[in-house]
Amino acid sequence: MTDTASSASRFDLPLSLPALFASSFLALLVVGAVFAPWLAPYSYQDQDIAIMNQAPSLAHVFGTDEFGRDVFSRMIVGAQTSLTVSVISVGFSVFLGLILGSVAGYFGGLTDRILMTVIDLTWSFPEMLIALMLIAVVGAGLQGVILAIAIAYLAQFARLTRTQVMQIKKEAYVDAAINLGASNFHILFRHLLPNALAPILVAAMLATGDAIILEATLGFFGLGAQPPTPSWGAMMSSGTAQLFIAPWVIIIPGCAVALTVIALNVVGDALIAALDFRNGAREG
């Protein structure tokens, strides 16, 4: 009876009401972004000066902008742009961070010092400054933004992976694998990295929220997606000139950025709580 209760508690993830709402919001956002071409009621680039700066209505639920474009359609396509850039860039950061951090943490010594010195150079500068420097080299556009965000957040994943690997490699089962003649590659990718992934994935979710803000900021400055491709940051930038004429043009994408980042942080906090709960259940 005790084993059954203990087994059940291990797989019960505590999901609070805010986390449930946040997860639902993110799920709807992802669905909207994936199916944007089919869900958008109008083309995101069709212009109609006759209906410019119209307030939200049944025909245009989020209103129109200064060129008569449907804001709702542009919001959906903009979500696709912002989420794609953020997820891909953070994915690159996680991938490179896992490789560099695991190698540094496992081998230690000179390898660790060299890799961490190079990686820490990116930690010495604010993410925005790194992004601006890289975009100045590779040029504005989505490719430049993805590269900039990936490099900007590389250090935190590399250092987190290194810390996890240094802790896990002290475990008895790692010593046993070494004594049995397992290769370094096998130990790293069969024993160390799988057991280090959980906190790294949670950190990746939280970093995605920061990446969305950075992408929106770069888009606001005109360094992200180039016209006519919409992004939330670029929409806010164009909406500044219409703030007192058509405030919905800047308010709606601004709220979308804020809500998305809040939802990612709420779900991330819930995952942290769930992991702590499961660890406590195992210890008990």
Buried (B, 14 or more C-beta within 10 A) or exposed (E): EEEEEEEEBBEEEEBEEBBEEBBEBBEEBBEBBBEBEEBBEBBBBEBEEEBBBBEBEEEBBBBBBBBBBBBBBBBBBBBBBBBBBBBBBBBBBBEBBBBBBBBBBBBBEEEBEEBBEEBEEBBEBEBBEBBBEBBEEEEBBBEBBBBBBBBBBBBBBBBBBBBBBBEBBEEEEBEEBBEEEBEEEEBBEEBBBEBBBBBBEBBBBBBBBBBBBBBBBBBBBBBBBEEBBBBBBBBBBBBEEBEEEBEBBBBBBBEBBEBBBBBBBBBBBBBBBBBEBBEEBEEE
